[in-house]
Amino acid sequence: MYDALVLLGCRIGPGRALSATAERRVEAAARAFAAGLGPSVIVSGGRRWDGHAEAEVLAEALLARGVPEHALVLELLSLSTCENARYSVELARELGARELGVVTCDWHMRRALAAFERAGVLARPIPALTPALPIPARLVRAGRERVSFWVDRFATWGAL
């Protein structure tokens, strides 16, 4: 059991449609909440897609999956993984939460947990599993994630 769960945002499609990635993350967060892994879900993501903030759309999807509104806390300032961690940790501290369960894609987890550690909180993984991809697509994603890790480290972590 965690003091709170944190669902990290991601791309939202036109018309508030969940991307496949967002769908997997929402499902993982809803399952974790239903299993009693945390009393609340901090829904993180201030980036707007087609005029809609990630956290707002993801929160609606959690409501539709049975997570009660009183359990949802929206974080609407973040525009990156490091900012997800920074602002979610601020909200978690206001809630008195010290140990967090972080919900994101399995391939994104390493970078996400590093950001939460840098923000000064104990975070544990609750991965949203990704379907197998062909090797070239996995290599591209791994390369993009590696670059993003270093961009986060040099561009954002210094501001924490």
C-alpha positions in Angstrom: 0.0 0.0 0.0 1.2 3.5 -0.9 0.2 6.8 0.6 -0.9 7.9 -2.8 -0.8 6.8 -6.5 0.5 9.1 -9.2 -0.7 8.7 -12.8 1.7 10.3 -15.2 0.1 12.1 -18.2 0.7 11.5 -21.9 -0.6 12.5 -25.3 -4.4 13.0 -25.6 -6.0 12.6 -29.0 -8.4 15.0 -30.8 -11.8 15.2 -29.1 -10.4 14.2 -25.7 -9.7 10.7 -27.0 -7.2 8.6 -25.0 -4.2 7.4 -27.0 -3.4 3.7 -26.6 -0.6 4.7 -24.2 -3.0 6.8 -22.1 -5.5 4.0 -22.1 -3.0 1.5 -20.7 -1.9 4.0 -18.0 -5.5 4.7 -16.9 -6.3 1.0 -16.8 -3.2 0.3 -14.6 -4.1 3.2 -12.3 -7.7 2.2 -12.0 -6.7 -1.4 -11.2 -4.2 -0.2 -8.6 -6.8 2.0 -6.9 -9.4 -0.8 -7.0 -6.9 -3.2 -5.4 -6.4 -0.8 -2.5 -2.8 0.2 -3.3 -3.5 3.8 -2.5 -6.3 6.0 -1.1 -5.9 8.7 -3.8 -4.7 9.3 -7.3 -2.7 12.3 -8.2 -3.3 12.8 -11.9 -0.4 14.6 -13.4 -0.2 16.5 -16.6 -0.6 20.1 -17.6 0.3 19.8 -21.2 -2.7 20.6 -23.5 -3.6 18.5 -26.5 -6.2 20.0 -28.8 -7.0 22.4 -26.0 -7.5 19.7 -23.3 -5.1 19.2 -20.3 -3.8 15.7 -19.9 -4.7 15.5 -16.2 -8.3 16.5 -16.8 -8.9 14.0 -19.5 -7.2 11.2 -17.6 -9.2 12.0 -14.5 -12.5 11.7 -16.5 -11.3 8.3 -17.7 -10.6 7.2 -14.1 -14.0 8.4 -13.0 -15.5 6.3 -15.8 -13.6 3.3 -14.4 -15.0 3.7 -10.9 -12.4 5.8 -9.2 -14.4 8.2 -7.0 -14.0 12.0 -7.6 -13.0 12.6 -4.0 -9.9 10.3 -4.6 -8.6 12.4 -7.5 -6.1 15.2 -7.2 -5.3 17.0 -10.4 -1.8 18.4 -11.0 -2.1 20.8 -14.0 1.3 22.5 -14.1 3.7 19.9 -15.4 4.9 19.8 -19.0 7.6 17.1 -18.6 8.4 13.9 -16.6 10.6 15.9 -14.2 7.8 18.4 -13.7 5.3 15.6 -13.2 7.5 14.5 -10.3 8.2 17.9 -8.9 4.6 19.1 -8.8 3.1 15.8 -7.9 5.5 15.5 -4.9 4.4 19.0 -3.8 0.8 17.8 -3.9 1.7 14.5 -2.2 3.3 16.4 0.7 0.2 18.5 1.1 -1.7 15.3 1.4 0.8 13.9 3.9 1.9 11.2 1.5 5.5 10.1 1.6 5.5 6.8 -0.3 4.1 7.0 -3.8 3.1 4.3 -6.4 3.9 5.8 -9.8 1.8 4.6 -12.8 3.4 5.0 -16.2 4.5 2.8 -19.1 7.0 0.1 -18.4 9.5 1.7 -20.9 9.2 5.1 -19.2 9.4 3.8 -15.6 13.2 4.1 -15.1 13.2 7.8 -16.1 10.1 8.5 -14.1 11.4 6.9 -10.9 14.7 8.8 -11.3 12.7 12.1 -11.5 10.7 11.2 -8.3 13.9 10.3 -6.5 15.4 13.6 -7.5 12.3 15.3 -6.2 12.9 13.7 -2.9 10.3 11.1 -2.4 10.2 7.3 -2.2 8.4 6.1 -5.4 7.7 2.5 -6.4 6.7 1.3 -9.9 3.2 0.4 -11.0 3.9 -0.3 -14.7 1.4 -0.1 -17.5 2.6 -3.0 -19.7 3.2 -2.2 -23.4 2.5 -4.7 -26.1 5.5 -6.1 -27.9 6.9 -4.0 -30.7 9.2 -5.0 -33.6 12.8 -4.6 -32.8 13.3 -1.4 -34.9 10.5 0.4 -33.1 11.8 -0.7 -29.7 15.3 0.6 -30.6 13.8 4.0 -31.6 11.8 4.2 -28.4 14.8 3.2 -26.3 16.9 5.9 -28.0 14.3 8.6 -27.6 13.9 7.6 -23.9 17.7 7.8 -23.4 17.9 11.3 -25.0 14.9 12.4 -22.9 16.6 11.1 -19.7 19.6 13.3 -20.4 17.5 16.3 -21.4 15.6 15.9 -18.2 18.8 15.6 -16.2 20.5 18.7 -17.6 17.6 20.9 -18.5 15.1 20.3 -15.7 16.7 18.7 -12.7 18.8 21.8 -12.0 15.6 23.7 -11.4 14.4 21.3 -8.7 
